[in-house]
Amino acid sequence: MTIAVKKNLVSEAKYALKCPNYLDAEYITIHNTANDASAANEISYMTGNTSSTSFHFAVDDKEVIQGLPLNRNAWHTGDGTNGPGNRKSIGVEICYSKSGGAKYEAAEKLAIKFVAQLLKERGWGIDRVRKHQDWNGKYCPHRILSEGRWDDVKAAIEKELKALGGKASSSSGSSSGSTYTVKKGDTLSGIAKEHGVSVTTLQSLNGIKNPNLIKVGQVLKLTGSSTSNPKPSSKKTSYTLPTGVIKLTSPMTKGTKVRQIQNALAALYFYPDKGAKNNGIDGVYGPKTANAVKRFQSVSGLTADGIYGPATKAKIEEKLK
């Protein structure tokens, strides 16, 4: 049965703020809202506020509501003005993710069916589905990630898609879904982001020692068996966290303890400035670090005050396991 979509589209007067560019979508990006509002409230808030943040659909336990036209881009993935997430993907927000429970579970099930429907309508396969984290590293969809269920969610979408008679996979540009032919101007990091894999994985699969030495016309494997056997990472043993309480003060707290917090948050994709030297890790507990702590707390069910303390330390250690 086709899932009906209610529309509460943003005013054209706000296109310049919310969706200024033409969208010829190639992907669907899944998010968790990180709060407990309904789909109607999420869309109404998004279309009514003065923030540029935007998305196409919100899904709760009962309905799907559309807030942007599907021929307009959304600012939902944090990968920049011309990033493929923002410029080439449809944003789907799953509601009630902060507290979870029965309402969230029902919302996720409806979202799975709806994403499968979007794929079927476009003749796309499961290879077109991305999580927010794939585009800019943000820990989103936070509930799905924290419960270790991203692969399960994708499998459920694929199952629904097959039930609708949809394709198992689809191609994008010169990619076959399992390989990619390098074009002029491509970088390994760009290819990795575009196809939702890590640079390390691409290097391992293709035996690339120097990521800067890829050639136009070279065919890269995107999936398959690695040509080398890298050691599995162990986040649990790689990061030491300080005890006590650290917060934004004047003068600002500096030193090894702050750097330890920043490194742990970066490992969980909460610390910003991925383009900066050393990811911006400077050992200074300034506004940037306090905000990263606050965002982590917000999606982890903690008081979002930006203060690092025992509860935040325990939750970070839990996520790093």
C-alpha positions as a Markdown table, in Angstrom:
| # | Residue | x | y | z |
|---|---|---|---|---|
| 1 | Met | 0.0 | 0.0 | 0.0 |
| 2 | Thr | 1.4 | 3.4 | -1.0 |
| 3 | Ile | 2.3 | 5.6 | 2.0 |
| 4 | Ala | 0.4 | 8.9 | 1.7 |
| 5 | Val | 2.5 | 12.1 | 2.2 |
| 6 | Lys | 1.0 | 15.2 | 3.7 |
| 7 | Lys | 2.5 | 18.5 | 2.5 |
| 8 | Asn | 3.3 | 21.6 | 4.5 |
| 9 | Leu | 5.7 | 23.2 | 2.1 |
| 10 | Val | 7.9 | 26.1 | 3.0 |
| 11 | Ser | 6.9 | 29.5 | 1.5 |
| 12 | Glu | 8.6 | 30.4 | -1.7 |
| 13 | Ala | 9.6 | 33.6 | 0.0 |
| 14 | Lys | 12.0 | 31.4 | 2.1 |
| 15 | Tyr | 13.5 | 29.5 | -0.8 |
| 16 | Ala | 16.7 | 31.7 | -0.6 |
| 17 | Leu | 17.1 | 30.7 | 3.0 |
| 18 | Lys | 15.9 | 27.1 | 3.1 |
| 19 | Cys | 16.3 | 25.6 | -0.4 |
| 20 | Pro | 18.0 | 28.0 | -2.8 |
| 21 | Asn | 19.2 | 25.5 | -5.4 |
| 22 | Tyr | 17.7 | 23.1 | -7.9 |
| 23 | Leu | 17.9 | 19.5 | -6.8 |
| 24 | Asp | 18.4 | 16.6 | -9.1 |
| 25 | Ala | 18.7 | 14.0 | -6.3 |
| 26 | Glu | 21.0 | 11.0 | -6.3 |
| 27 | Tyr | 20.7 | 9.9 | -2.7 |
| 28 | Ile | 18.4 | 9.6 | 0.3 |
| 29 | Thr | 19.9 | 10.7 | 3.7 |
| 30 | Ile | 18.5 | 9.4 | 6.9 |
| 31 | His | 18.5 | 11.4 | 10.1 |
| 32 | Asn | 17.3 | 11.1 | 13.7 |
| 33 | Thr | 15.7 | 14.4 | 15.0 |
| 34 | Ala | 17.3 | 14.1 | 18.5 |
| 35 | Asn | 14.1 | 15.3 | 20.1 |
| 36 | Asp | 10.6 | 14.1 | 20.7 |
| 37 | Ala | 8.5 | 16.3 | 18.5 |
| 38 | Ser | 5.9 | 14.9 | 16.0 |
| 39 | Ala | 6.4 | 15.1 | 12.3 |
| 40 | Ala | 3.9 | 18.0 | 12.1 |
| 41 | Asn | 5.8 | 20.0 | 14.7 |
| 42 | Glu | 9.2 | 19.2 | 13.1 |
| 43 | Ile | 8.0 | 20.5 | 9.7 |
| 44 | Ser | 6.2 | 23.5 | 11.1 |
| 45 | Tyr | 9.2 | 24.5 | 13.1 |
| 46 | Met | 11.6 | 24.0 | 10.2 |
| 47 | Thr | 9.5 | 26.0 | 7.7 |
| 48 | Gly | 8.7 | 28.8 | 10.2 |
| 49 | Asn | 12.1 | 29.6 | 11.7 |
| 50 | Thr | 14.9 | 31.8 | 10.4 |
| 51 | Ser | 17.6 | 29.1 | 10.5 |
| 52 | Ser | 18.8 | 27.8 | 7.1 |
| 53 | Thr | 18.7 | 24.2 | 8.4 |
| 54 | Ser | 16.1 | 22.3 | 6.3 |
| 55 | Phe | 15.0 | 18.8 | 5.2 |
| 56 | His | 12.5 | 17.3 | 2.9 |
| 57 | Phe | 10.5 | 14.9 | 5.1 |
| 58 | Ala | 9.7 | 14.2 | 8.7 |
| 59 | Val | 8.3 | 10.8 | 9.7 |
| 60 | Asp | 6.7 | 9.9 | 13.0 |
| 61 | Asp | 4.7 | 6.9 | 14.3 |
| 62 | Lys | 1.6 | 7.9 | 12.2 |
| 63 | Glu | 2.5 | 9.9 | 9.2 |
| 64 | Val | 5.0 | 11.4 | 6.7 |
| 65 | Ile | 5.0 | 15.1 | 6.2 |
| 66 | Gln | 6.9 | 17.0 | 3.4 |
| 67 | Gly | 8.4 | 20.4 | 4.1 |
| 68 | Leu | 10.4 | 21.1 | 0.9 |
| 69 | Pro | 9.8 | 20.5 | -2.8 |
| 70 | Leu | 11.8 | 17.6 | -4.2 |
| 71 | Asn | 13.3 | 19.8 | -6.9 |
| 72 | Arg | 14.9 | 22.0 | -4.3 |
| 73 | Asn | 18.0 | 21.2 | -2.2 |
| 74 | Ala | 18.0 | 21.1 | 1.6 |
| 75 | Trp | 20.7 | 22.2 | 4.1 |
| 76 | His | 20.7 | 19.0 | 6.2 |
| 77 | Thr | 24.1 | 17.2 | 6.0 |
| 78 | Gly | 26.6 | 19.8 | 7.0 |
| 79 | Asp | 29.0 | 19.2 | 4.1 |
| 80 | Gly | 29.1 | 22.7 | 2.8 |
| 81 | Thr | 27.4 | 24.8 | 0.1 |
| 82 | Asn | 28.4 | 22.4 | -2.7 |
| 83 | Gly | 28.6 | 19.2 | -0.7 |
| 84 | Pro | 26.9 | 16.2 | -2.3 |
| 85 | Gly | 24.9 | 15.6 | 0.8 |
| 86 | Asn | 23.4 | 19.0 | 0.8 |
| 87 | Arg | 23.1 | 19.4 | -3.0 |
| 88 | Lys | 22.3 | 15.8 | -4.1 |
| 89 | Ser | 20.3 | 14.1 | -1.4 |
| 90 | Ile | 16.8 | 14.0 | -0.1 |
| 91 | Gly | 16.6 | 14.5 | 3.7 |
| 92 | Val | 14.4 | 12.2 | 5.8 |
| 93 | Glu | 14.1 | 12.9 | 9.6 |
| 94 | Ile | 12.9 | 10.1 | 11.9 |
| 95 | Cys | 11.0 | 11.6 | 14.9 |
| 96 | Tyr | 10.9 | 10.7 | 18.6 |
| 97 | Ser | 14.6 | 9.6 | 18.6 |
| 98 | Lys | 15.6 | 11.4 | 21.8 |
| 99 | Ser | 13.6 | 9.2 | 24.2 |
| 100 | Gly | 13.1 | 6.2 | 21.9 |
| 101 | Gly | 10.4 | 3.7 | 23.0 |
| 102 | Ala | 7.3 | 2.5 | 21.1 |
| 103 | Lys | 6.7 | 5.8 | 19.3 |
| 104 | Tyr | 10.2 | 5.9 | 17.9 |
| 105 | Glu | 10.1 | 2.2 | 16.9 |
| 106 | Ala | 6.9 | 2.8 | 15.0 |
| 107 | Ala | 8.4 | 6.0 | 13.4 |
| 108 | Glu | 11.4 | 4.1 | 12.3 |
| 109 | Lys | 9.3 | 1.3 | 10.8 |
| 110 | Leu | 7.3 | 3.8 | 8.8 |
| 111 | Ala | 10.4 | 5.6 | 7.7 |
| 112 | Ile | 11.9 | 2.3 | 6.4 |
| 113 | Lys | 8.8 | 1.6 | 4.3 |
| 114 | Phe | 8.7 | 5.2 | 3.1 |
| 115 | Val | 12.4 | 5.3 | 2.1 |
| 116 | Ala | 11.8 | 2.0 | 0.2 |
| 117 | Gln | 8.9 | 3.7 | -1.6 |
| 118 | Leu | 11.1 | 6.7 | -2.5 |
| 119 | Leu | 13.7 | 4.3 | -3.9 |
| 120 | Lys | 11.1 | 2.3 | -5.9 |
| 121 | Glu | 9.6 | 5.5 | -7.4 |
| 122 | Arg | 13.1 | 6.5 | -8.6 |
| 123 | Gly | 14.3 | 3.2 | -9.8 |
| 124 | Trp | 17.1 | 3.3 | -7.2 |
| 125 | Gly | 18.6 | 0.5 | -5.1 |
| 126 | Ile | 19.7 | 0.4 | -1.5 |
| 127 | Asp | 23.1 | 1.8 | -2.6 |
| 128 | Arg | 21.5 | 5.2 | -2.8 |
| 129 | Val | 20.8 | 5.3 | 0.9 |
| 130 | Arg | 23.1 | 7.3 | 3.2 |
| 131 | Lys | 23.2 | 8.2 | 6.9 |
| 132 | His | 24.0 | 11.8 | 7.9 |
| 133 | Gln | 27.3 | 10.7 | 9.3 |
| 134 | Asp | 28.5 | 9.7 | 5.9 |
| 135 | Trp | 28.5 | 13.3 | 4.7 |
| 136 | Asn | 30.2 | 15.3 | 7.5 |
| 137 | Gly | 30.9 | 12.8 | 10.3 |
| 138 | Lys | 28.1 | 14.0 | 12.6 |
| 139 | Tyr | 26.9 | 11.2 | 14.9 |
| 140 | Cys | 23.5 | 11.0 | 13.2 |
| 141 | Pro | 21.1 | 9.1 | 13.0 |
| 142 | His | 22.2 | 9.0 | 16.7 |
| 143 | Arg | 19.8 | 6.4 | 18.0 |
| 144 | Ile | 20.4 | 3.9 | 15.1 |
| 145 | Leu | 24.2 | 4.4 | 15.5 |
| 146 | Ser | 24.3 | 4.1 | 19.3 |
| 147 | Glu | 22.3 | 0.9 | 19.1 |
| 148 | Gly | 24.6 | -0.4 | 16.3 |
| 149 | Arg | 21.7 | -1.0 | 13.9 |
| 150 | Trp | 22.6 | 0.9 | 10.8 |
| 151 | Asp | 23.2 | -2.3 | 8.8 |
| 152 | Asp | 19.9 | -3.8 | 10.1 |
| 153 | Val | 18.0 | -0.6 | 9.0 |
| 154 | Lys | 19.5 | -0.8 | 5.5 |
| 155 | Ala | 18.7 | -4.5 | 5.3 |
| 156 | Ala | 15.1 | -3.7 | 6.3 |
| 157 | Ile | 14.8 | -1.0 | 3.7 |
| 158 | Glu | 16.2 | -3.4 | 1.1 |
| 159 | Lys | 13.7 | -6.1 | 2.1 |
| 160 | Glu | 10.8 | -3.6 | 1.7 |
| 161 | Leu | 12.2 | -2.4 | -1.6 |
| 162 | Lys | 12.3 | -6.0 | -2.9 |
| 163 | Ala | 8.7 | -6.5 | -1.7 |
| 164 | Leu | 7.7 | -3.5 | -3.8 |
| 165 | Gly | 9.5 | -5.0 | -6.8 |
| 166 | Gly | 12.3 | -2.5 | -6.7 |
| 167 | Lys | 15.9 | -2.9 | -7.9 |
| 168 | Ala | 18.6 | -4.3 | -5.6 |
| 169 | Ser | 21.2 | -1.7 | -6.7 |
| 170 | Ser | 21.6 | 1.2 | -9.0 |
| 171 | Ser | 24.4 | 3.1 | -10.6 |
| 172 | Ser | 25.5 | 6.7 | -10.1 |
| 173 | Gly | 27.7 | 8.3 | -12.8 |
| 174 | Ser | 30.6 | 6.1 | -13.7 |
| 175 | Ser | 30.2 | 3.9 | -10.6 |
| 176 | Ser | 28.7 | 0.4 | -10.9 |
| 177 | Gly | 27.9 | 0.2 | -7.2 |
| 178 | Ser | 30.9 | -2.0 | -6.6 |
| 179 | Thr | 33.5 | -0.2 | -8.6 |
| 180 | Tyr | 34.3 | 3.4 | -9.6 |
| 181 | Thr | 36.3 | 4.8 | -12.5 |
| 182 | Val | 38.5 | 7.8 | -11.4 |
| 183 | Lys | 37.7 | 11.0 | -13.3 |
| 184 | Lys | 39.8 | 14.2 | -13.7 |
| 185 | Gly | 39.7 | 16.2 | -10.5 |
| 186 | Asp | 38.7 | 13.2 | -8.3 |
| 187 | Thr | 40.4 | 12.7 | -4.9 |
| 188 | Leu | 40.3 | 9.5 | -2.9 |
| 189 | Ser | 38.7 | 11.4 | 0.0 |
| 190 | Gly | 36.0 | 12.8 | -2.3 |
| 191 | Ile | 35.3 | 9.4 | -3.8 |
| 192 | Ala | 35.1 | 7.9 | -0.3 |
| 193 | Lys | 32.6 | 10.5 | 0.8 |
| 194 | Glu | 30.5 | 10.2 | -2.4 |
| 195 | His | 30.1 | 6.5 | -1.9 |
| 196 | Gly | 29.8 | 6.2 | 1.8 |
| 197 | Val | 33.0 | 4.4 | 2.5 |
| 198 | Ser | 36.2 | 5.4 | 4.3 |
| 199 | Val | 39.5 | 6.4 | 2.7 |
| 200 | Thr | 41.2 | 3.6 | 4.7 |
| 201 | Thr | 38.7 | 1.0 | 3.3 |
| 202 | Leu | 39.4 | 2.2 | -0.3 |
| 203 | Gln | 43.1 | 2.1 | 0.3 |
| 204 | Ser | 42.9 | -1.4 | 1.7 |
| 205 | Leu | 40.6 | -2.7 | -1.0 |
| 206 | Asn | 42.7 | -1.3 | -3.8 |
| 207 | Gly | 46.2 | -1.7 | -2.3 |
| 208 | Ile | 46.8 | 2.1 | -2.4 |
| 209 | Lys | 49.7 | 3.1 | -0.3 |
| 210 | Asn | 49.6 | 6.8 | -1.2 |
| 211 | Pro | 46.1 | 8.3 | -1.3 |
| 212 | Asn | 47.4 | 11.2 | -3.5 |
| 213 | Leu | 48.5 | 8.8 | -6.3 |
| 214 | Ile | 45.3 | 7.8 | -8.0 |
| 215 | Lys | 45.1 | 8.0 | -11.8 |
| 216 | Val | 42.3 | 9.1 | -14.2 |
| 217 | Gly | 40.8 | 5.9 | -15.6 |
| 218 | Gln | 41.8 | 3.8 | -12.7 |
| 219 | Val | 39.0 | 1.5 | -11.6 |
| 220 | Leu | 38.6 | 1.3 | -7.8 |
| 221 | Lys | 36.8 | -1.3 | -5.9 |
| 222 | Leu | 34.2 | 0.1 | -3.5 |
| 223 | Thr | 33.3 | -3.2 | -1.9 |
| 224 | Gly | 34.8 | -6.7 | -1.7 |
| 225 | Ser | 37.8 | -8.3 | 0.1 |
| 226 | Ser | 40.7 | -6.2 | 1.2 |
| 227 | Thr | 44.1 | -6.6 | -0.4 |
| 228 | Ser | 45.6 | -6.3 | 3.0 |
| 229 | Asn | 44.7 | -7.3 | 6.5 |
| 230 | Pro | 44.6 | -4.2 | 8.7 |
| 231 | Lys | 44.2 | -4.7 | 12.4 |
| 232 | Pro | 40.7 | -4.0 | 13.7 |
| 233 | Ser | 40.5 | -0.7 | 15.5 |
| 234 | Ser | 39.8 | -0.8 | 19.3 |
| 235 | Lys | 38.3 | 2.5 | 20.4 |
| 236 | Lys | 38.0 | 1.2 | 23.9 |
| 237 | Thr | 41.7 | 0.9 | 24.5 |
| 238 | Ser | 42.8 | 3.8 | 22.4 |
| 239 | Tyr | 41.3 | 6.7 | 24.4 |
| 240 | Thr | 42.0 | 7.8 | 27.9 |
| 241 | Leu | 39.5 | 10.2 | 29.5 |
| 242 | Pro | 40.2 | 12.5 | 32.5 |
| 243 | Thr | 38.3 | 12.4 | 35.8 |
| 244 | Gly | 36.7 | 15.4 | 37.5 |
| 245 | Val | 34.7 | 18.3 | 36.0 |
| 246 | Ile | 35.9 | 20.6 | 33.2 |
| 247 | Lys | 33.8 | 23.5 | 31.9 |
| 248 | Leu | 34.0 | 26.7 | 30.0 |
| 249 | Thr | 35.7 | 29.2 | 32.2 |
| 250 | Ser | 37.6 | 32.5 | 32.0 |
| 251 | Pro | 40.5 | 32.0 | 31.6 |
| 252 | Met | 39.8 | 28.9 | 29.6 |
| 253 | Thr | 41.1 | 25.5 | 30.8 |
| 254 | Lys | 44.0 | 24.1 | 28.7 |
| 255 | Gly | 46.2 | 21.0 | 28.6 |
| 256 | Thr | 46.3 | 17.3 | 28.2 |
| 257 | Lys | 43.0 | 16.5 | 29.8 |
| 258 | Val | 41.1 | 18.8 | 27.4 |
| 259 | Arg | 43.0 | 17.2 | 24.5 |
| 260 | Gln | 41.9 | 13.8 | 25.7 |
| 261 | Ile | 38.3 | 14.9 | 25.7 |
| 262 | Gln | 38.6 | 16.4 | 22.2 |
| 263 | Asn | 40.2 | 13.3 | 20.8 |
| 264 | Ala | 37.4 | 11.1 | 22.2 |
| 265 | Leu | 34.7 | 13.4 | 20.8 |
| 266 | Ala | 36.5 | 13.4 | 17.4 |
| 267 | Ala | 36.5 | 9.6 | 17.4 |
| 268 | Leu | 32.7 | 9.7 | 17.9 |
| 269 | Tyr | 32.4 | 12.4 | 15.1 |
| 270 | Phe | 31.4 | 15.2 | 17.4 |
| 271 | Tyr | 34.5 | 17.3 | 17.4 |
| 272 | Pro | 34.3 | 19.8 | 14.5 |
| 273 | Asp | 36.8 | 21.3 | 12.1 |
| 274 | Lys | 37.6 | 18.2 | 10.2 |
| 275 | Gly | 39.4 | 20.3 | 7.6 |
| 276 | Ala | 41.6 | 22.0 | 10.2 |
| 277 | Lys | 45.1 | 20.9 | 11.2 |
| 278 | Asn | 44.8 | 18.0 | 13.7 |
| 279 | Asn | 41.0 | 18.3 | 13.4 |
| 280 | Gly | 41.2 | 21.5 | 15.4 |
| 281 | Ile | 42.3 | 19.6 | 18.5 |
| 282 | Asp | 44.2 | 22.3 | 20.5 |
| 283 | Gly | 43.8 | 21.3 | 24.1 |
| 284 | Val | 41.7 | 24.4 | 24.9 |
| 285 | Tyr | 38.3 | 24.0 | 26.5 |
| 286 | Gly | 36.7 | 26.9 | 24.7 |
| 287 | Pro | 33.2 | 27.4 | 23.2 |
| 288 | Lys | 33.9 | 25.0 | 20.4 |
| 289 | Thr | 34.7 | 22.1 | 22.8 |
| 290 | Ala | 31.9 | 23.1 | 25.1 |
| 291 | Asn | 29.5 | 23.0 | 22.2 |
| 292 | Ala | 30.7 | 19.6 | 21.0 |
| 293 | Val | 30.2 | 18.3 | 24.6 |
| 294 | Lys | 26.7 | 19.8 | 24.6 |
| 295 | Arg | 25.8 | 18.2 | 21.3 |
| 296 | Phe | 27.1 | 14.8 | 22.5 |
| 297 | Gln | 25.1 | 15.2 | 25.7 |
| 298 | Ser | 21.9 | 16.2 | 23.8 |
| 299 | Val | 21.8 | 13.0 | 21.7 |
| 300 | Ser | 22.9 | 10.8 | 24.7 |
| 301 | Gly | 20.1 | 11.6 | 27.1 |
| 302 | Leu | 22.2 | 13.7 | 29.4 |
| 303 | Thr | 21.7 | 17.3 | 30.6 |
| 304 | Ala | 23.0 | 19.4 | 27.7 |
| 305 | Asp | 25.0 | 22.0 | 29.6 |
| 306 | Gly | 28.4 | 21.6 | 27.8 |
| 307 | Ile | 30.1 | 20.6 | 31.1 |
| 308 | Tyr | 32.3 | 17.6 | 31.1 |
| 309 | Gly | 31.8 | 15.5 | 34.2 |
| 310 | Pro | 31.4 | 11.9 | 35.5 |
| 311 | Ala | 28.2 | 11.2 | 33.7 |
| 312 | Thr | 29.5 | 12.5 | 30.4 |
| 313 | Lys | 32.8 | 10.6 | 30.8 |
| 314 | Ala | 30.9 | 7.4 | 31.4 |
| 315 | Lys | 28.7 | 7.9 | 28.3 |
| 316 | Ile | 31.6 | 8.7 | 26.1 |
| 317 | Glu | 33.4 | 5.6 | 27.3 |
| 318 | Glu | 30.2 | 3.6 | 26.6 |
| 319 | Lys | 30.0 | 4.9 | 23.0 |
| 320 | Leu | 33.7 | 4.1 | 22.4 |
| 321 | Lys | 33.3 | 0.5 | 23.3 |
